Amino acid sequence: MSMSRLNLPNAISLIRILACPILFALLLSPEISHLLTAFFLFSAAAVSDLWDGYLARKHGWVTDTGKLLDPLADKLLLVATFLPFYIVSHRPDPLTDLPWWGPLPLWVVAVIFGREILVTLARSWAARRGSVISSGWSGKVKSFVQNIFSGSLILWYVLIRAAEARGWEGDALWEIWAPFHATVLALALGLAVFLTVYSMGLYYWQNRALIHGSGEFSR
């Protein structure tokens, strides 16, 4: 693949893919510095997802390769966050529990990953028939809310460990921020699960007429 301006969005997607193993390793660490690095790395990856799509649409750089690379990067980013979240939240450490949820439930991981597996299988099947699955609005909103949850949880792990290490408990600012942050985090996960199920149903409904036909699918 030529690294020219014409495929700059594809290059950004490749960088996101390469960042995923690093993010995975950082999230397994209890060190504040590692978690803070993971937060900034994840934030950059999430923003780049919006940026490469904007560049592709604005400059007409949309390609079939990009339509495959971008969702692949999204799925790897999902694996690089939710698997460590599940592993870490089930450790015997009260600081790793999710607010309101406790350890990340296995059924939540199954719903989120199951949706992505089904979409990937459908995309592969469509590709063999000469069609490409592109992103629809419900998939984009779902991904955005998932990113809000993931970023919030990583930052929560940073702050909760910093609060313990620096004795912020009882501090007025912390007593205001912690409940607010916890509420946003917990609600974001609930909304992400709902949108995962909803977008999956909408995906199949919108593409029902194409199951035995041809054309472009929407995710």
N, C-alpha and C positions, 0 to 999 in steps of 0.2 A: 504494500500500500504506500503510495507516494505521500510524503509528509508535506504537502503543499497547502496553500490557503484554501483550496477547493475542498479539502477533506479535513480541515481544522477541527470541526465537530467530532469527526471520527477519532482524531488524535486525542482529544479530551476524554472521550469514552475509554480509550485504551489506557490512559493514565489512571482513570478511576478504577479500572480493572486491576492494574498493577498495585494500586494502593490498598486493595482489599485484604491481602494476607498480612500486611503491616498493621492495619486497623484491628484485625482479628487478634493478633498477638498482644497488642497494646491493651485491649479491653480485658484480657485475662489477668492483667497485672493489678495488684491492689495499690501500687504506688501512685500517689497523687500526680506526680510529674508525667507518668505514662498515661494516666487517664486524661489529663489536661491536653496532652499531645493528641490523644485519640479524639477528643472533642473538636479540636481545631482541624484535624485531618478529615473527620466525618463532615464537619461543616463545609469545608472546601469541596468535598466530593458532592455533597447535596446541592451546593450553589452551582457547581460546574454542570450538574445535570440540567439545571434550568438554562444555563448559559449556552451549552452546546446546542440545545434545541432552538433557542432564540437565534443563534447565528445561522443554523441550518435553514430556518424558515425565512429569515431576513434576506439572506444572500442567495437563496435558491440552491443551497448545498445539500439538500436532502437526497440521500442515495439509499439503495436497497441494503448496502453494507452497513450504513449508519442505522437503518431501521432494525437491524439485527444486533449490532454492537451495543446500542444504547440500552435496550431492555436486558441484554446480557450483563452489562455493567450494573444495572439496577438490581438484578437478582443476586449477583455476587455481593453487592453491598448489603443486601438484606441478610444473606448468609453470614457475612462478616460481622454483623451486629447482633442478630437475634440468637444465633447459636452461643456466642459468648454471654449474652444476657441470660440465657437459660442456664448455662453452666455456672456462671457467677452467682446468680440469684438463688441457686440451690446449695451453695456452700453453707456450712454451719457458722454463719457470720450475720448478725442482725443488721449490719450496715448494708448488706446486699439485697435485702428485701425491697420489692417495689411498693411504694405507697398504695394503700388500699388493697392491693393484689397479693402481697406477700411474694413468695417465689413465683417467677413467671410460669403460668400454667402450661402444661404440655399441650392441652387442647388448643390454646391460643397459637402456639407455634405450629401445630398441625394444620389449623385453618389457614394461617398465612402462607405457609410453605405449600400446602395442598393446592391453593389457588394458583400459585406461581407454576407449580408442576403441570397443572392442567392447561394453563395458558401456553407454556413452553411446548407441550405435546401438540396442542392445536396449531401453534406457529410452525412447528416442524412439519406437520402434516400439510399445512397450507403451502409451505415452501416447496415441498415435493410436487405440488400441483401448479407451481408457478405463481403463487400469490404470496404477498407479504403482509403480515399483521402489523399495523401501525397503532400508535397510542390514541386512545379515545379519552374524553374528558373524565370519565369515572375512574379510569386507571391512573390518570395524572393526579386527581384529587386524593385517591387512596395512597399513592406514593408520597404525596406531600404531607399528609397526616402521619403516615408511618415515620417520615423523616423528623417531624415535629416530636413525636414520641421518642425516637432513638436519640436525637440530640438532647432532649430534656433529661432522659435517663442517664446519659453519659455525664452531663453536667451535674446531675443530682449526686452521682457517685463521687465526683470531684468535691462538691461542696460538703457532702455529709462527712467525708473523711477529713476534710479541712476543718470542719466544725469540731470534730472530736479531737483532732490534733492541736488546735489552737484555742480550745475552750470557748467556742462561740455559744454554747448552750446557755440560755438565760439572757443573751444579748438581745436588745429590743429589735434591732434590725433583722436578726436571724429569726426571731419569733414571729415576725411578720412575713418574711420571705419564705421560710420553710413550708408553712401550710399552703401558701399560694402555689409554690413550685410543685409540691406534691399533688395538689388538685389538678393542675394543668397536665402533669405527667399521667396521672391515672385516667383522666377523661380522654386524653389523646389516645391511649391504648384502647379504651372501649370503643371510641369512634373509628379507630383504624380497623378493628375487628369487624365492626358493622359494615364499613365501606369495602372491606375485602370480600365479604359475602355478597353485598349488593352489586359490586362491579363485576363479580363472576357471573351472577344471574343476568345482568344487563348485557354482558359480553356474548353469552350464548343466545340471548333473545335477539340482539341486533344482527347476529350472524346466522340465524336459523335458515334464512333463505339461501345462504351461500354454501350450506353444507353439501348440497348436491349440484352446486353451480360453480361459477368462477368469479374472480374479481378480488378486490382488496378488502381485507378484514379490518375491523377496528377493535382495539384492546380496551 
